[in-house]
């Protein structure tokens, strides 16, 4: 398999899941800052022009964080990336969807890239502030979901935890104070060889 991945982007979470599984894979780096995602070569892989994209062994490409994460969990059940019970699995998917759909897309996307949505400098500042509020409020909500348990996905980190790590990674970069439960989660994730390998690959 080959993961199309941009350093410090949400595809970091998929990189972590691949490392957790331990399946052989290659990583193709996409430089978003230079607009490589709009190059013809990458658009031939993913016409949406964004990461992550996963080229699977059968030659087909899967896109969107949630779809890739769930496919990996179902394709490699021995990795324990999602609970086997339907209700527990639904709760993990619920948490992952909130992290990606709200904390990321309605929060950090606006805070980090307001220029993609509005052109006025004053409007960009307002949008950035709004995005930071949404991201911060969302992180506090996820902290309550996590509670005193180490992982969102069960007995080990899984699909929801991979999503939570990349947004807490962004929060750290923006000097956002994390709730205690998320601070502990982040520290524990940084102790995992899979995460350290994924980060090393992202910043290389």
N, C-alpha and C positions, 0 to 999 in steps of 0.2 A: 504494500500500500504506500501511497505517497500523500502527505499532508501539505497543502499549500497554506503557508503560515506567515503572518507578519509579526515581527518582534513587538512585544508589549501590547498586542491586540487581544481580542477575546479568543482568538485561536490558540492562545497560550493554554486555555483550559483543555482543549482537545489534545494538545501535545502532552499534557499531564496524564490524561486518560490513556493515551497510547503507551506511555511509559509505565503506568500502573499495570496495564494488561501485560506488557512485556512482549508484544507482538512485533516482529520485524517490520520496519517501515522506513521510508525516506522522508526528508523534510525539504520542501522547496520554499525558499525565502522569497517573500513578495515585499518590495519596498513601497509602502503606501505613500511615504513623503515625496517620492519622485513620480508618483502616479503610475507605478508599474501595474497596478490593478486594472488600469484602463488600456494596457497594451493588448494588441491583437492576440498574442500568444496566450495570455492568461484568460482573455475573454472567450477563447476557444475552449478553455477548461470550465470556466464559470461565467456565463454571459451576464450575471448580476454584477460582476466586477468587484467582488468582496471576498474576504476570508472569514471563516475557514472554508476550505473545499477539500474533500477527501476522495482521491482516486483509488477505487477499490480494485482488488485482484481480478475482478471480472471485467475491468475496463470501464465501468460506470462511475460517475462522479456524484457524490452526495454533498449537499450544501446545507447551510444553516446550523448554528451551534446545537440547538436542541435535537434536531434530527440526527446529526452525526453522533452526539453523545448517547442517545437512546439506541441507535443502531449498534454502536460498539458494546453497550451493556447487554443487548440481546444476542449479539453475535458471539460474545465471549462471556457467557454466564458464570464461568468459573472465576472470573475476576471479581465478582460481587459488587459491581458498580451500581446496582439498584436492587432493592429487596424483591424477593420472589412473590410475596403476597400482593394481591391486587390493591388493597386499600393502602398498604404501606408504600407501594410503588407509586400510587396516585399522589400521595402526599409529597413524595420526593420530586415528582414531576411538577407538582404545584409550586414547590419552593424554587425549582430551577426556572420555571416560566416567569415567576415574579422577579427573580434576580436578573434574568436576561431582558425581559420585556419592560420592566419598570426601572429597576436600579440602573441598568445599563442604558437602555434605549431612551427612557424619559428623563433620566438623571445625568449620568456621565456623558452621554452623547451630546447633550446640550451644554454641559459645563465645559467640556474639552474642545468642542468644535462648533461654537455658536455661529461662526461665519458660514457654515454650510446651510444655515436656515434663514438668517437675516443679514442684510448688508450694512445697516446703520451701526456705527460703533456704540452708540448709546443703547440700541436695542440688543446688541450682542452682549453688553454688560448685564442687562436685565435678564436675558436668557441664560447667561452663565450663572448668575445668582440663583435663578429659579432651578436650574439643573442641579446645582450643588445642594439646594434644599431637598429636592426630590431624592437625590442619591443618599444624602445623610439620613433622611427619614426612613428610606427604604432599608438602609443598613441596620438601623435600630430595630425595625420590624423583623428582619432576618435574625438578629441577635436573640429576639424573644423566641423565634422558632427553634433556634439552636439550643437555647437554655443552657443546661449544665452538661449536655451530651457533647462528645468531641466532634461528631460528624452529622451532617444533615441526612446522609444517604444510608445510614445504618451502622454496622459494626466497623466499617472502614470507609475511607473517603471514596465517593463515587461521583455520579453525574452532577448532582446539585453542588457538591463541594468543589468540583472543578470550576463551576461557574462562580461560586462565591469567592474562590481564591483570586480569580482575575479581577473582580471588582474591588476586593480589598487591596490588591496590588496597586490598582489605580488610586485608591483612597490614600494609601501610604505615600504615593508619589505627590499627591496634592496636599499632604500634611493634614488630612482629615483625622480627627481623633476617633478611634474605633471603640465601640462598647467593649467592656471587659471580655465578654464571651468571644467576640470576633477577634480581639487581640490574641487571645489564647489559641483560637483556631488558626490564625495566620502563623503564629510561632510554631505550632505543631506541624503545619503543612511544610514550613521551611526546613523541617528536620527530615522530611521524606526524600530519599534519593531520587525518586521519580520527579519531584518538583524541582529539585536542584538541577537535574539534567535538563528539564524543560526550560528553566530560566537561562541556563548556560547557552542552550541552543538559541534562545530568543535574543540574547544580547550579543551573540557572536558576530 
